Amino acid sequence: MTDNVTAFIVTISASYGAGGTHIGPGVAKELGVPFLDRAIPAIVAESLAVPLKDAVAHDERRESRLHRVISVLAHAGTGPFGMPDPMPGESTRSARDFRDRTENTIREMADTTGGVILGRAATVVLRDHPNALHVRLDGPVDARVRQAVRFGDTDEEHARRHLEDTDRVREDYMKHFYRVDPRDPALYHLVIDSTALDFDTCIDIIVTAARVLCDTNEGPDAA
């Protein structure tokens, strides 16, 4: 697909244990569009002509990076452009460039092939795109812990600790860089408890909603 009216675009914000890495690819497969997750750092690295490891280190989905960003925000204050002061060996400009290039990659995808994007503040980046369906996957803490254990290589104690850390730093990241709370339902068309519904059902709901949104935008009154 190359038409930005008919291309399916879905952004997925998923809390830890909500199954985003399972549901996202399933939605992309059903809609026949790319799933943008691990591919994003590679695209950013190529466009900036930097090593892949540098792009991975700045990626929003890399938890160690998120912990470091939040630590910098808490202890070192913020520098120009709302970005954290640089860590040793990292410039403020390079951090801004990585973030901006990630946003550009998301927008380019939305205007060409369409796709399903997991995380990376895509819900905010594409907030005004008429064809983008915004989805939040969440669920009660205990249910997400059980689901993380069931689908991951971890035990309950580690999953619970990881959930608390991951949810906190991702929420802080969104609040700092984009001034939004990812738990705010007003950001989304759909908020799904993906611990109460099986993944296939979640996929069906999202796919149906994406198709309805595209059909609506292609109607006689669409711009």
C-alpha positions in Angstrom: 0.0 0.0 0.0 1.2 3.5 -0.8 -2.0 5.5 -0.4 -2.1 7.2 2.9 -6.0 7.1 2.8 -6.2 3.3 2.5 -3.0 2.2 4.3 -3.8 0.7 7.7 -2.1 2.4 10.6 -2.3 1.1 14.2 -0.3 2.4 17.1 -0.2 0.1 20.2 0.7 1.3 23.7 1.1 -1.8 25.9 1.9 -2.0 29.6 4.3 -4.8 30.7 2.6 -8.2 30.5 -0.2 -7.0 28.3 1.0 -9.0 25.3 2.0 -6.2 22.9 4.8 -8.2 21.3 2.3 -11.0 20.6 -0.8 -9.0 19.6 1.1 -6.4 17.5 2.5 -8.8 14.9 -0.8 -10.6 14.7 -2.6 -7.4 13.8 0.0 -6.5 11.2 -0.3 -9.9 9.6 -4.1 -9.7 9.4 -4.0 -6.2 7.9 -1.1 -7.0 5.5 1.2 -4.2 6.7 4.6 -4.1 8.4 5.1 -4.5 12.1 7.5 -1.8 13.3 9.3 -2.8 16.5 12.8 -4.1 16.2 13.1 -2.7 12.7 13.0 0.9 13.9 16.5 1.1 15.4 17.9 -0.3 12.1 16.1 2.3 10.0 17.2 5.1 12.3 20.9 3.9 12.3 20.9 3.7 8.5 19.4 7.2 8.1 21.8 8.8 10.6 24.8 6.7 9.3 25.6 5.5 12.8 26.3 2.0 14.2 23.2 0.0 15.0 24.3 -0.3 18.6 24.0 3.5 19.0 20.4 3.5 17.7 19.5 0.6 19.9 21.0 2.4 22.9 18.6 5.4 22.2 15.5 3.3 21.5 12.5 3.8 23.6 11.8 0.1 23.9 15.2 -0.6 25.3 14.6 -0.8 29.0 18.1 -0.1 30.2 18.0 3.1 28.1 14.8 4.1 29.7 16.2 3.5 33.2 19.2 5.7 32.3 17.0 8.5 30.9 14.8 8.6 34.0 17.9 8.5 36.2 19.3 11.5 34.3 16.1 13.4 34.6 15.9 12.8 38.3 19.5 13.6 39.2 21.0 15.9 36.5 18.1 18.1 35.4 17.2 18.8 31.8 19.1 20.5 29.0 18.1 22.3 25.9 15.0 21.2 23.9 13.5 19.4 26.9 16.1 16.6 26.6 18.1 15.3 29.5 21.6 16.6 30.1 24.1 14.3 28.2 25.7 11.3 29.8 29.5 11.1 29.4 30.3 10.5 25.8 26.7 11.4 24.6 25.8 14.8 23.2 22.4 16.5 23.7 22.2 17.0 20.0 22.7 13.3 19.2 19.9 12.4 21.7 17.6 14.8 20.0 18.5 13.5 16.6 17.7 9.9 17.5 14.3 10.9 18.9 13.5 13.1 15.9 14.6 10.4 13.4 12.4 7.8 15.2 9.5 10.2 14.9 10.2 10.8 11.2 10.4 7.0 10.6 7.0 6.6 12.1 5.5 9.4 10.0 7.1 8.2 6.8 5.6 4.7 7.5 2.2 6.2 8.1 2.3 8.1 4.8 3.6 5.2 2.7 3.2 1.6 3.6 1.0 1.9 6.7 1.9 -0.4 9.6 1.5 -1.4 13.2 3.9 0.4 15.6 4.5 -0.8 19.1 5.4 1.9 21.7 7.8 4.7 20.9 5.1 7.3 21.6 3.6 6.6 18.2 0.2 7.4 19.6 1.3 10.9 20.2 3.5 11.3 17.1 0.5 10.3 14.9 -2.2 11.9 17.1 -3.5 14.0 14.3 -3.3 11.4 11.5 -6.9 10.7 10.5 -6.2 7.1 9.5 -4.3 6.0 12.6 -6.1 3.8 15.1 -4.7 4.2 18.6 -4.9 1.2 21.0 -3.9 0.7 24.6 -3.4 -2.8 25.9 -3.5 -3.1 29.7 -4.9 -5.1 32.6 -4.8 -5.6 36.4 -1.3 -5.9 37.8 -1.8 -9.4 39.1 -3.2 -10.6 35.8 -0.4 -9.0 33.8 2.2 -10.7 36.1 0.5 -14.1 35.6 0.5 -13.5 31.8 4.1 -12.5 31.8 5.0 -15.7 33.5 2.9 -17.8 31.2 4.3 -16.3 28.0 7.8 -15.4 29.2 10.9 -17.1 30.6 10.5 -15.7 34.1 9.1 -16.4 37.5 6.4 -14.4 39.4 8.8 -12.5 41.6 11.0 -11.3 38.7 7.9 -10.5 36.6 6.3 -8.4 39.3 9.5 -6.5 39.9 10.1 -6.0 36.2 6.5 -4.8 35.8 6.8 -2.1 38.4 10.1 -0.9 37.0 9.1 -1.0 33.3 5.7 0.6 33.8 7.1 3.4 35.9 10.0 4.4 33.6 7.8 4.2 30.4 5.2 6.4 32.0 7.9 8.9 33.2 9.4 8.9 29.7 6.1 9.8 28.1 5.3 12.4 30.7 8.7 14.1 30.3 9.2 14.0 26.5 5.5 14.3 25.4 3.7 15.7 28.4 1.1 12.9 28.4 0.3 10.0 30.7 0.1 6.8 28.6 -2.6 5.5 30.9 -5.0 8.4 29.8 -7.8 6.7 27.9 -8.4 10.0 26.0 -5.3 9.2 23.9 -6.9 6.0 22.4 -9.7 4.8 20.3 -9.6 1.4 22.0 -8.5 0.4 25.5 -8.5 -3.4 25.9 -7.9 -5.6 28.9 -5.7 -8.1 27.1 -5.5 -10.2 30.2 -9.2 -10.8 30.2 -9.5 -11.5 26.5 -7.3 -14.0 24.7 -4.8 -12.6 22.2 -6.7 -13.8 19.1 -9.8 -12.0 20.3 -7.8 -8.8 20.9 -6.3 -9.1 17.4 -9.8 -9.5 15.9 -11.1 -6.4 17.7 -8.2 -4.2 16.6 -8.3 -5.4 13.0 -12.0 -4.8 12.8 -11.7 -1.3 14.3 -8.8 -0.5 11.9 -10.9 -1.5 8.9 -13.9 0.5 10.1 -11.7 3.6 10.5 -10.3 3.2 7.0 -13.8 2.7 5.5 -15.1 5.8 7.3 -12.2 7.9 6.0 -12.9 6.6 2.4 -16.6 7.5 2.6 -18.2 10.2 0.5 -17.7 12.9 3.0 -14.0 12.0 3.6 -11.5 14.7 2.7 
